[in-house]
Amino acid sequence: MLNSLVLSKTAIDHDSKQSSSTIEIKIECFGAIERLLPSDLSLQTKSGMTISDVLDDLICRYPKAESLLDRCACAIGEDIIPRQTLLESDSTVVLLSPVAGG
């Protein structure tokens, strides 16, 4: 019985991988982050990735930007979004540097 459950899970995982599509995420940056990332940055990724996954990918590619990416606000359009937001279609993600002041 256990083997059939494992096989079923494997079949489900295989089917879900086949049905996932590739999407393009364009990255726009403002503030200090803008100086650390390329201006024409875009990523090809699987549908269903989160903003957090995208930020982790950017940190791997651009480690000098890690401290700002860890604290930046993220937006799609005019809406600030949480890092748990799923990306299911082509999108432009805006990264806003943290601002300090008084």
C-alpha positions in Angstrom: 0.0 0.0 0.0 2.8 2.4 0.9 4.4 1.9 -2.5 1.2 2.8 -4.3 1.0 6.0 -2.4 4.6 6.9 -3.2 4.0 6.1 -6.9 0.8 8.2 -6.9 2.6 11.1 -5.3 5.4 10.8 -7.9 2.8 10.7 -10.7 1.1 13.8 -9.3 4.4 15.7 -9.0 5.4 14.7 -12.5 2.0 15.9 -13.9 2.2 19.2 -12.0 5.7 19.8 -13.4 4.5 19.2 -16.9 1.5 21.6 -16.6 3.5 24.5 -15.0 4.3 27.2 -17.5 7.3 29.5 -17.8 6.6 33.2 -17.2 8.7 36.3 -17.6 9.2 38.6 -14.6 10.5 42.0 -15.5 12.3 43.8 -12.6 12.2 47.6 -12.2 14.2 49.2 -9.4 14.1 52.5 -7.6 16.4 54.1 -5.1 19.7 52.6 -4.0 18.8 49.1 -5.5 18.8 50.7 -8.9 22.6 51.2 -8.7 23.2 47.5 -7.9 21.0 45.7 -10.4 21.0 46.0 -14.3 18.4 48.4 -15.7 17.0 45.8 -18.2 16.6 42.9 -15.7 14.1 40.1 -16.4 13.9 36.5 -15.3 12.3 33.5 -16.8 10.8 31.3 -14.1 8.0 28.8 -13.4 4.5 30.0 -12.8 3.7 29.8 -9.1 7.0 31.2 -7.8 6.7 33.7 -5.0 8.1 37.2 -4.8 10.4 35.8 -2.1 11.7 33.1 -4.5 12.4 35.9 -7.1 14.3 37.9 -4.5 16.3 34.9 -3.4 17.2 34.3 -7.0 18.3 38.0 -7.4 20.4 37.7 -4.2 22.2 34.7 -5.7 22.9 36.6 -8.9 23.7 39.9 -7.3 25.0 39.3 -3.7 26.1 42.9 -3.2 22.4 43.9 -3.3 21.4 41.4 -0.5 21.0 43.9 2.3 18.7 46.1 0.2 16.8 43.2 -1.3 16.2 41.8 2.2 14.5 45.1 3.2 12.9 46.4 0.0 9.2 46.9 -0.6 7.8 45.1 -3.6 5.0 46.2 -5.9 3.1 45.1 -8.9 1.4 48.1 -10.6 0.6 50.6 -7.9 0.0 47.9 -5.2 2.6 47.0 -2.6 2.5 43.2 -2.3 3.6 40.7 0.3 6.6 38.5 -0.4 4.3 35.4 -0.3 2.5 36.6 -3.4 2.4 34.0 -6.2 3.4 35.0 -9.7 1.3 33.1 -12.1 1.6 35.2 -15.3 4.1 37.6 -16.9 4.6 40.5 -14.5 6.6 43.6 -13.8 7.8 43.6 -10.2 8.9 46.9 -8.8 11.6 46.9 -6.1 11.5 50.0 -3.8 14.6 50.7 -1.7 14.0 51.1 2.0 13.9 54.8 3.0 15.1 56.3 6.2 14.5 59.9 7.3 12.7 62.0 9.7 
